Amino acid sequence: MSSTIGETIGQPVVPDKIPTGEYPLIDNDPHFSRVIRYTRPSDWLAGAAVGALSPGLMLYWERVSPSFVGKGGFAPVMRMSCAVGLTGAFLFAYTRTTSRFYGSRENRREVDLDMREMVDKVKKGEPLYGKSELTEYMQGVAHRNSRYTGVFSHVIPWPNFVNHPYHGVDTAKYYRQAEMELEQEKQRS
């Protein structure tokens, strides 16, 4: 028994890719805080590049074709274009991260982070997706309203702010991994 556990403990429970060539689904309705925690620095950099387009283009257009609005006319335009740029930067980074949760982008890092986070929660006896004060029905409503909204966030940003148990994932993998780790820890003692 111990040789079986020793052989399998180093292997990921979730493969890098599903046999069809797709990346595994982590969560079809990730909570807002999880998305922010799992966002890669490269996503923030890509978002910053997208966000810099708006004020950058305004400066470029003002140089190419001056508006001659006077001393205080261009500042409000730049403030608005910076606000649009910041919003676009955040939405771009958020969307890239949610697409990793959905399995539509490379997500090995997120799979590992998810497995570690959920296994730690199982070991502590905490609910996997957090506690909610809402009724079961309202949790279901929240889930149905925000499932796969990351795909459409460029039109209607609608992140999930509700803890609920409906995430489209078989949670047994977390319990199996926690069981294997607890068994290995018991054998070390």
Secondary structure as UniProt FT lines:
FT   HELIX           2..8
FT   TURN            9..10
FT   TURN            19..20
FT   HELIX           32..38
FT   HELIX           41..64
FT   TURN            71..73
FT   HELIX           74..102
FT   HELIX           108..124
FT   TURN            128..129
FT   HELIX           136..146
FT   TURN            147..148
FT   HELIX           149..152
FT   TURN            153..155
FT   HELIX           172..188
//
